[in-house]
Every structure is written in C-alpha cells, then in structure tokens.
Amino acid sequence: MVALIRLLLALGIVGGLIKLFSKEDQVISENSNCQDEFLTFNRNLNIPASKLKRLKQARRAIQKAIKNYFETQNGFSIPKFALQGSYATGTMIRTAKDMCDFDLGIYFFEEPSKTYETIQNHIKRALTGHTTVGISLLPRCVRLKYRGDFHIDMPIYYTLDEKEFYLGARGDEWELCDSKVFKDWVADKTKESLQSIRIIRYFKAWADHYRTKKRTKMPSGLVFTIWSIRFYQSHERDDVAFVHIAAAILKHLKDNFQFTWTCEMPVAPNDNVLDKLNKLQQVNFRETLEELVSKGFEALTFDNKAKAAKAWGKLLGGRFPSS
C-alpha cells in the first residue's frame, strides 16, 4: 500500500487523486473486484471462430499462390512462410470495428538478386485478383486487404544460414531482423504468467477504444507488448495489475522523455518503435494515459462492484461487461 502511494506521488498526479488516496484503507476496495468482468472482457476480445477459419483459409491460399508463381520465375527460389506478429504471440484482439491484422512472413533462402521493390512487385503479381479490395506495397511489407474483415501483412526476409535473417525495406535496404526472435522473447517473458498476455490485450483494446473514440493516433500494439512486459507487476486481480502497470508506464514516460520518446525493440535491429507519434500525438497519448491511471485507481476504491465495472466500461469500451 505504501509503495502504491509513493508511486502516485512520484507520478505528480495532484488534486483529487492524491486526496483520494490519503488514507491507506481507501487504496483498494475488495468490493471493487472486477476480476470476473476482466476475464470476460478478455474472452470478448477473441477473434470469432468463423473469422479465424477465414484467416486460415486465406493464409493457405496465399501460400499456394505465391509458391505456384515463383515456381515459374527464373532467378528465384521458392519461399517458405511463418506466422508472426500478435497471432503468433497470442495477443491478437478483435478491434471495435471488428477488424484484425494477421502477419505472414515470406522467407527466401538465398541472397536476393533483385531489389526489395522488385520482389514486392512479384508478390503483388502472384496475388493479383486474390481479393476485391486489393494489394498495397508498404515500406516493410506487402499488405493484402479483405473487405470489412481483416488484412494480412507479408514482410519479406532472406537468410543464408537460417540463423541470421534480413528484413527487406524500401530503398533496397536489408536489415538484420527476424520476428521469430521477438516471438521467442515474448514467449520467454510471459511463460510464467497468462495474466501478462491478458494485460497486453487490455492495453491494445484500450488504445483501440480511444483511437476510435477520439480519432487520435495511439502507440502500436507492438509498443504496448514491450511496455506491458517490461513494466509487468503481477497481482491476483487483473484490474489492479492493469492500473499498476499503466502507472509504471506513465512514470517511465514522465521521468525519461521530456523531448524525445523512445521504445526500443528488445531484439535486433533494436529500433525505436515509438517514433511514429508526433509531438501533439504524444501529448494526447500522455493525457489519455493519465486519465486511465487516475480513473483506474479511482475505480479500485469503489465499494460497489457495479459502479467499478461501469467505470471500467467507460475506459475500455463496449466490450467490457459493465452492466
């Protein structure tokens, strides 16, 4: 309890919140326990079985089309494929708009004789007509869109020894990077706690809710995955753990990033995955995170579970069971 109060003071959150926690016995109320509601919320974030089936069918069709195409192309080996991203780490969620993204790595086992952009265009030709929405060539992947349902991102890699993998990027740059290493890092850091995976999903759902509600850019799911693991604090209640971790992230930002925000990948190429937020978006995000921390801690003090659940519903969106 004392540590919690010290953390709040260190955050510099003033006014009503400090007054609210002036008495130790007010910090967390047993009657505010929304563990069951959070577990239901976690289930509500799952991708429906029917959509997962379509995703798997799409993946198989994509792999078949690309393999068949490269069998007819001179100067290319036939690539292999690997699932990656949030699906691979178990942190994929169904967004408020009922969308989800799926990552499928395309791997060549030789040094490319063609530029990255050329390979992208070959992938595009292999999949032309595959969907009615179309294909986008992005700086680090090929994106295949499915109308009102999901999209599949396909980063392109090559390896010579199956130990070091290079990711292609616009400008024909190939950098040492493999999402499998990150997937293994997440698996290692979360293997002792299913709660840590749920926390990542809660943050992603919260960000999705505010991104939709306020039409403002939020950090990516990758950022929240890294932060949730680095600042993870276990607790028997998910609501308590979620607020504590949110507070720790807020303190980290206030203590370290007055001018430039960074969130470094824990594996190669160790790049900053928070660099897509401009200054105004950073301010908006910090204010939104402050609201989560203050109102989240307030919800933990309520002596009525229904009241606490209603507060969480306002913070996390309509998929939270607040009634």
Stockholm file with secondary structure:
# STOCKHOLM 1.0

chainA/1-323         MVALIRLLLALGIVGGLIKLFSKEDQVISENSNCQDEFLTFNRNLNIPASKLKRLKQARRAIQKAIKNYFETQNGFSIPKFALQGSYATGTMIRTAKDMCDFDLGIYFFEEPSKTYETIQNHIKRALTGHTTVGISLLPRCVRLKYRGDFHIDMPIYYTLDEKEFYLGARGDEWELCDSKVFKDWVADKTKESLQSIRIIRYFKAWADHYRTKKRTKMPSGLVFTIWSIRFYQSHERDDVAFVHIAAAILKHLKDNFQFTWTCEMPVAPNDNVLDKLNKLQQVNFRETLEELVSKGFEALTFDNKAKAAKAWGKLLGGRFPSS
#=GR chainA/1-323 SS CHHHHHHHHHHTCCTHHHHHTSSGGGSCCGGGCCHHHHHHHHHHTSCCHHHHHHHHHHHHHHHHHHHHHHTTCTTCCCCEEEEEHHHHHTCCCCCTTSCEEEEEEEEESSCCSSCHHHHHHHHHHHHTTSSSSEEEEETTEEEEEETTTEEEEECEEEESSSSSEEEEETTTEEEECCHHHHHHHHHHHHTTCHHHHHHHHHHHHHHHHHHHHHCCCCCCHHHHHHHHHHTCCCCSSHHHHHHHHHHHHHHHHHHHCSSCCCCBCSSTTCCBTTTTCCHHHHHHHHHHHHHHHHHHHHHHHCSCHHHHHHHHHHHHCTTSCCC
#=GC SS_cons         CHHHHHHHHHHTCCTHHHHHTSSGGGSCCGGGCCHHHHHHHHHHTSCCHHHHHHHHHHHHHHHHHHHHHHTTCTTCCCCEEEEEHHHHHTCCCCCTTSCEEEEEEEEESSCCSSCHHHHHHHHHHHHTTSSSSEEEEETTEEEEEETTTEEEEECEEEESSSSSEEEEETTTEEEECCHHHHHHHHHHHHTTCHHHHHHHHHHHHHHHHHHHHHCCCCCCHHHHHHHHHHTCCCCSSHHHHHHHHHHHHHHHHHHHCSSCCCCBCSSTTCCBTTTTCCHHHHHHHHHHHHHHHHHHHHHHHCSCHHHHHHHHHHHHCTTSCCC
//
